[in-house]
Amino acid sequence: MRTKTLLIAAAALAVGIISSEAQVYSQNIVGYANVVTPGNGATYFAMSVPFNVGLSNGANEVFGTSLPDDSLIETWDQVNQQVDVALWDSQGPNGAGWYDLTDTYTVPVPTLPTGQGFFLVPYGNITNTFSGAVAVSVGGTNTTTLPGNGATYFLVGSTIPFTGYVTNVVTGTSVGINLNNLPDDSLIEQWDVPSQSFIVSLYDSQGPNGPGWYDLTDTYSVPCPSINVADGFFSVPYGTYNWVQALPSN
């Protein structure tokens, strides 16, 4: 048995419903991504699964039995506005499976769909190999609706396994995940593994140094947030926002 302090993302964290609509095309592609998580049972990693895996993207399909015992997965409970925690134990009282934090009662297998983030707390050093089909077919698009109000947090990831800047156009490059045209005062909160804390960036199209990203005082420019494949992060839009991503056909 062991206890664990739950991750609290913010002092007053509100959660909304993430809705997603996808256009379906006939051409699919598959891929994989290796992500190293040097854990010790106390180090958090904000992640997302970049592919459709198995039938449901359940943690059992995504990770199999590769997680060390006592590893945690923390997912967002959007209805109750709290973090749900599941502990992996290959030798639990009811056999191999997912348990509550006391390692006594079985809990549902965490579901980790593309486009949604989660926190992994591995109880040892592991390399996660995510493999499966890209959720959006070639030539297709995905729209994720974030009904924000400036106080509603969404734990998300890129539905398409892109890497690069949050907003597409930075110093002439077009690489990005297409979080363009966010409402002013929207926030992006990224988890910094070395400091085990959030880095917060505020978007302002009319900021003191022109359109771009600023600190929370909206005074000083900060670098445009950038994510890697399989990163999870918080988006806090200051109004309802439709995040559209497309997978080009060429």
C-alpha positions as CSV (number, residue, x, y, z in Angstrom):
1,M,0.0,0.0,0.0
2,R,1.2,3.5,-0.7
3,T,-0.2,7.0,-0.7
4,K,0.3,9.7,-3.2
5,T,-0.2,13.5,-3.3
6,L,-2.5,14.3,-6.2
7,L,-1.4,16.7,-8.8
8,I,-3.4,20.0,-8.6
9,A,-3.0,22.0,-11.8
10,A,-4.2,25.3,-10.4
11,A,-5.8,26.6,-7.2
12,A,-9.2,26.9,-8.8
13,L,-9.2,24.6,-11.7
14,A,-12.4,24.3,-13.8
15,V,-12.9,21.7,-16.5
16,G,-15.2,21.8,-19.5
17,I,-16.3,19.2,-22.0
18,I,-14.1,18.6,-25.0
19,S,-16.1,17.8,-28.1
20,S,-14.5,16.5,-31.3
21,E,-15.7,16.1,-34.9
22,A,-13.6,14.4,-37.5
23,Q,-14.1,14.0,-41.3
24,V,-13.5,10.4,-42.4
25,Y,-11.4,9.6,-45.5
26,S,-10.3,6.2,-46.8
27,Q,-6.6,6.6,-46.6
28,N,-5.0,6.0,-43.2
29,I,-1.4,6.0,-42.1
30,V,0.3,4.3,-39.2
31,G,3.3,5.3,-37.2
32,Y,5.2,5.1,-33.9
33,A,6.9,7.4,-31.4
34,N,9.4,6.5,-28.6
35,V,9.1,8.7,-25.5
36,V,11.6,8.3,-22.7
37,T,10.2,8.9,-19.2
38,P,12.9,8.6,-16.5
39,G,10.6,8.1,-13.5
40,N,11.2,7.5,-9.8
41,G,7.6,7.3,-8.6
42,A,7.5,11.1,-7.9
43,T,8.2,12.6,-11.3
44,Y,5.2,13.7,-13.4
45,F,5.1,13.8,-17.2
46,A,2.3,15.5,-19.2
47,M,1.6,13.3,-22.1
48,S,-0.9,12.4,-24.8
49,V,-1.2,9.3,-27.0
50,P,-0.5,10.4,-30.6
51,F,-2.2,7.4,-32.3
52,N,-5.3,5.3,-32.3
53,V,-4.3,2.1,-30.5
54,G,-6.3,-1.1,-30.2
55,L,-10.1,-0.7,-29.9
56,S,-10.4,2.0,-27.2
57,N,-7.0,3.6,-26.5
58,G,-7.2,2.0,-23.1
59,A,-4.0,2.1,-21.0
60,N,-3.9,-1.6,-21.3
61,E,-3.7,-1.3,-25.1
62,V,-1.3,1.7,-25.0
63,F,1.1,0.5,-22.4
64,G,0.4,-3.3,-22.2
65,T,2.2,-4.6,-19.1
66,S,5.3,-2.5,-19.6
67,L,4.7,0.0,-16.8
68,P,6.6,-0.7,-13.5
69,D,4.3,-1.6,-10.6
70,D,3.0,1.4,-8.7
71,S,3.1,3.6,-11.7
72,L,0.2,6.1,-11.9
73,I,-1.9,7.5,-14.6
74,E,-3.9,10.7,-13.9
75,T,-6.7,11.7,-16.2
76,W,-9.1,14.6,-16.2
77,D,-12.6,13.9,-14.8
78,Q,-14.4,16.7,-16.6
79,V,-17.8,16.1,-14.8
80,N,-16.4,16.3,-11.3
81,Q,-13.6,18.7,-12.1
82,Q,-10.9,16.7,-10.5
83,V,-8.0,14.4,-11.3
84,D,-8.8,10.7,-11.4
85,V,-5.8,8.5,-10.5
86,A,-5.2,4.9,-11.3
87,L,-2.3,2.7,-10.1
88,W,-0.9,-0.2,-12.1
89,D,-0.1,-3.3,-10.1
90,S,0.8,-6.6,-11.9
91,Q,0.5,-8.5,-8.6
92,G,-2.5,-6.7,-7.1
93,P,-5.0,-8.4,-4.8
94,N,-7.3,-9.1,-7.7
95,G,-4.6,-9.9,-10.2
96,A,-2.8,-7.7,-12.7
97,G,-4.7,-4.5,-13.3
98,W,-5.5,-1.0,-12.3
99,Y,-6.2,-0.1,-8.7
100,D,-7.1,2.9,-6.4
101,L,-4.2,4.6,-4.6
102,T,-4.5,2.2,-1.7
103,D,-3.8,-0.7,-4.1
104,T,-6.9,-2.4,-2.7
105,Y,-9.9,-1.8,-5.1
106,T,-9.8,-2.3,-8.9
107,V,-10.8,0.8,-10.9
108,P,-11.7,1.1,-14.6
109,V,-8.9,1.0,-17.1
110,P,-7.9,4.6,-17.9
111,T,-8.9,5.6,-21.4
112,L,-6.3,7.8,-23.3
113,P,-7.9,9.0,-26.6
114,T,-5.9,11.0,-29.1
115,G,-6.4,14.8,-28.5
116,Q,-6.6,14.5,-24.7
117,G,-3.7,14.8,-22.3
118,F,-2.9,12.9,-19.1
119,F,-0.2,12.7,-16.5
120,L,2.1,9.7,-16.2
121,V,4.0,9.0,-13.0
122,P,6.2,6.0,-13.8
123,Y,7.7,4.1,-10.9
124,G,11.0,3.5,-12.8
125,N,12.8,4.5,-16.0
126,I,10.9,3.4,-19.1
127,T,10.6,4.2,-22.8
128,N,7.1,4.3,-24.0
129,T,6.6,3.1,-27.6
130,F,3.4,4.5,-28.9
131,S,2.3,2.8,-32.2
132,G,-0.9,2.8,-34.1
133,A,-2.9,4.6,-36.7
134,V,-3.0,8.4,-37.1
135,A,-6.5,9.5,-36.0
136,V,-7.0,11.7,-39.0
137,S,-6.9,10.2,-42.4
138,V,-4.7,11.7,-45.2
139,G,-6.5,14.8,-46.5
140,G,-8.8,14.9,-43.5
141,T,-9.4,17.4,-40.8
142,N,-10.3,17.3,-37.1
143,T,-12.1,20.0,-35.1
144,T,-11.9,20.1,-31.3
145,T,-14.3,22.5,-29.7
146,L,-13.1,24.1,-26.5
147,P,-16.0,26.0,-24.9
148,G,-13.7,28.2,-22.8
149,N,-14.5,31.2,-20.6
150,G,-11.1,32.2,-19.4
151,A,-11.4,30.0,-16.3
152,T,-12.0,26.5,-17.9
153,Y,-9.0,24.3,-18.3
154,F,-8.7,21.6,-21.0
155,L,-6.0,19.0,-20.8
156,V,-5.2,18.3,-24.5
157,G,-2.7,17.0,-27.0
158,S,-2.4,17.3,-30.7
159,T,-4.8,14.9,-32.4
160,I,-2.4,14.6,-35.3
161,P,1.2,13.7,-34.3
162,F,2.7,17.1,-35.2
163,T,5.6,18.8,-33.4
164,G,6.4,22.4,-33.4
165,Y,5.1,25.8,-32.3
166,V,1.6,26.2,-30.8
167,T,0.8,28.9,-33.4
168,N,1.8,28.1,-36.9
169,V,3.6,31.2,-38.1
170,V,6.8,32.0,-36.1
171,T,9.7,33.9,-37.7
172,G,8.6,32.8,-41.2
173,T,8.1,29.1,-40.5
174,S,4.8,27.3,-41.1
175,V,5.5,24.5,-38.6
176,G,3.0,24.2,-35.8
177,I,-0.1,22.6,-34.4
178,N,-2.5,25.3,-35.6
179,L,-3.7,26.8,-32.3
180,N,-4.1,30.0,-34.3
181,N,-6.5,32.9,-33.7
182,L,-6.9,32.2,-30.0
183,P,-9.1,34.7,-28.2
184,D,-7.0,37.4,-26.5
185,D,-5.9,36.5,-22.9
186,S,-6.1,32.8,-23.6
187,L,-3.5,30.7,-21.8
188,I,-1.3,27.7,-22.6
189,E,0.1,25.9,-19.6
190,Q,3.0,23.5,-20.3
191,W,4.4,21.1,-17.8
192,D,8.1,21.6,-17.2
193,V,9.6,18.2,-16.1
194,P,12.9,19.5,-14.5
195,S,11.1,22.0,-12.2
196,Q,7.9,19.9,-11.9
197,S,5.8,23.1,-12.5
198,F,3.8,24.8,-15.1
199,I,5.1,27.4,-17.6
200,V,2.3,29.7,-18.5
201,S,2.0,31.8,-21.6
202,L,-0.7,34.3,-22.5
203,Y,-1.8,35.2,-26.0
204,D,-2.5,38.8,-26.9
205,S,-3.1,40.0,-30.5
206,Q,-2.8,43.6,-29.3
207,G,0.0,43.2,-26.7
208,P,2.6,46.0,-26.0
209,N,5.0,44.4,-28.4
210,G,2.4,43.5,-31.0
211,P,0.6,40.2,-31.5
212,G,2.2,37.3,-29.7
213,W,2.8,35.5,-26.4
214,Y,3.4,37.3,-23.1
215,D,3.8,36.6,-19.4
216,L,0.8,36.6,-17.1
217,T,1.1,40.3,-16.6
218,D,0.8,40.8,-20.3
219,T,3.9,43.0,-20.2
220,Y,6.9,41.0,-21.3
221,S,7.1,38.9,-24.5
222,V,7.9,35.2,-24.0
223,P,8.8,32.5,-26.6
224,C,6.0,31.0,-28.5
225,P,5.1,27.7,-26.8
226,S,6.3,24.6,-28.6
227,I,5.3,21.0,-28.1
228,N,6.7,17.6,-29.1
229,V,4.8,14.6,-30.3
230,A,3.0,12.9,-27.3
231,D,3.1,16.1,-25.2
232,G,0.0,17.0,-23.1
233,F,-0.7,20.5,-22.1
234,F,-3.4,22.7,-20.7
235,S,-5.3,25.1,-22.9
236,V,-7.4,27.9,-21.2
237,P,-9.2,29.7,-24.0
238,Y,-10.8,33.1,-23.2
239,G,-13.9,32.2,-25.1
240,T,-15.2,29.2,-27.1
241,Y,-12.5,28.1,-29.5
242,N,-12.6,25.6,-32.4
243,W,-9.2,24.0,-32.9
244,V,-8.9,22.8,-36.5
245,Q,-6.1,20.5,-37.6
246,A,-5.6,19.1,-41.1
247,L,-3.4,16.2,-42.3
248,P,-2.2,17.3,-45.8
249,S,-2.4,14.9,-48.7
250,N,1.0,15.9,-50.0
